Amino acid sequence: MERTTAAKPPFVYWTSLWAFGITIALVAIALDLLRPALNIPPGRDFANLYTAGKLALEGRADLAFDVNVFRLALSEIVGTLSPQNFSYPPHALFIAAPFALLPYGVSFVLWSALSMSFFFWAAKSFVRFSPLLTALTPAAVVNVWNGHYGLLLGGLWLLFFKLLQRRPMAAGLIASILTFKPHMGLFIGLSALSKWRAVAAAVMGTIALVGLSAWAFGPASWYRFIGQTVAVQVNILTRQEGLYYFQMMPSAFAAYGRSHTALLLQIMFAAAAIALLVRYRRVDPFAFATATFLIVPYVFVYDMTVACLGFAICIWNNWGSLSRGERAVLTIAFLIPVIAIGVSHEGTLIAPPILLAALYIQTKPRNGDYRAVESPDAPLQLLT
């Protein structure tokens, strides 16, 4: 493959890459604002957070985990008739309740601004290009469209890896907060195992959050979450209708039909990702983020904030040594969140192989060092 000697991506390519990703998400935001008759407010996922927070403030937190009652509350509080549900564990209500104190529109703008600012703050030391771009990846802007937790999740993810070596107890406490999306924490847990203090802090922090949430919101909130919400999420993952919902899921299981064949393909992609990481033998927050979307079946493109940033970093840091094919793979991987919302379901079919190819590129020796600029610590060994 022909390679150029340019140290950095050409200006036209680099600006077009970011502009395209941002434009698609901004169009989606504009369409929501221009179609109020559909009873879908800006920030669809934020409507779940806001409604659950309202119920918690009213002393009815357990009703956030009763899907039928919650949808009635959505209609009353936010005015949406969309069949949504609050899928997070009760301690996520500590995040939701403060935002329910304000009017919906003000709260949504504040949520978006704080989420973007937090991710920017956590990510800026990892990049050599303009730090402002860290909060403008396609995944980041999709979060602004729908008000998801992806920027908060991504910021905590990066902060965990930044602190793991020097402040393992602080990293462990961050890991406990990340349990508001427990299925996304596979590599957080594995990485924490290298530091017993991180493990201890994570376990104690999680126990404290569970206990405090049971005290603040009532034990019934946990009973309903375990007895009803988990079952609803399993049903959603295995149902056959709701194609656009699954269009947002880049895992092999979701992309290829949620059948026995899809499950086999999910296992194959997961095994390939694990093999690449074992060969790589480094604790790398960006490679781990990419691998999460290959290993975990229940994932969404709006949670790809760290993964997308990792693809941009790989392009910027290694442009001169990347082949044309590698550049194409990383470019498409970077744009997967907007491909998912802007293209038909067929567009999602490319996600698993593209992500696997991107992970292969990320784990090549030349792309192994994603250390924070401010951190002198070398990456850890994955296998000891």
C-alpha positions, 0 to 999 in steps of 0.5 A: 500500500502506498503511504505518504510521508505527511506527519499530519492529516491534510487540512481538507481531510481533517476539517471535512472529517469533523464537519461531516460528523457534526453536520449529520447530528445537527440535522437530527437536532434540527428535525426534532425541533421542527417536528413538535407534533410528533410529541418527541421533545429534544433530548429523547433519552434525557426525557427518561432521566428528567422524568425519573428524577421528578418521580424520585423528588416526589418520593415515587422513585420505585415507579421509574422502574415500572415500565407502564407507569413510567410511560404514563409519567413521561406523558404527564411530565414531558409530554412524549408518547414515545414507548421509552423506559428508564433502564438504569439502576436506582443509584443513577437517580442521584444523577437524575434528581438534581436536573429535575429541579429545573424546567425541562428545556433549561435542564436539558441545555444545562445537562448538555453543556455540563456533559460536554465540558466534563468530557472535554476536561477529562479528554484534553490531556490525551490529544495533540490536536485542538482539545476543543475537538474532543467534545465534537466527535460524532458520538459526542454530538449525537449525545447532544441530539438525544441527551444520553449519558455517553459524555458522562460515561466517557469522561469517567472512563478516561478519568479512571485510566488517568488516575489508575496508576497514581491514585488507585483509590480515586480510580476505584471510586470512579469505577463505582460511579460507572456502575450506573451502566454496569454492562459497559464496565468490563475493561474497567473491572479488569484494569482495576484488578492490577491495583488492589486499592482500586478494587477495594475502593470500587467494591466499597463505593458500589456497596455505598451507592447501593445502600444510599440509593436504597435508603434515599429512594426506598428498597422497592426501587431495587426490587422493581429494577431487578424484577422488572427493568432487567426483564424489560431490557432482555425482552428489548434485546431479543424482540424482532420489531423496532428496527431503528432502535437496533440501528443504533446498536453496532454489536454483531448480535444486534446488527445481524438480526439477534438470531442464533447465527447473530449470537455465533457471530457476536461470539466470533467478533468478541473472541477476535477482539480478545485475541487482539488485546491479549497480543497487545498486552497493554492497558489502553483506554481507547483500544478497550473502548473499541473492544467493548463494542465488539464484546458486549452485545447491548451497546449503542453508538452514543456511548462511543465517545471514547472510541471515536476519540481514539480513532481520531487520535490514531489518525492524527498521531500516525497519519504518515505510517497508515496505509490508505486502507487503514485511513479508510477504516479509521475514518469509517469507524469514526463516523459510525455514530452518524452512519447509524442515525443517518443511513438505513439499517444496512449501514449498521451492518458494516459496524462490527467488521469496521470496528474489528479492523480499527481495533487491529490498527489501534493495537499495532505496536506503532499505535500503542502509546495513548498516555496522557500528556501530563502522565509519565506512567507507562501503560500497564501490562494486560497479562502478567 
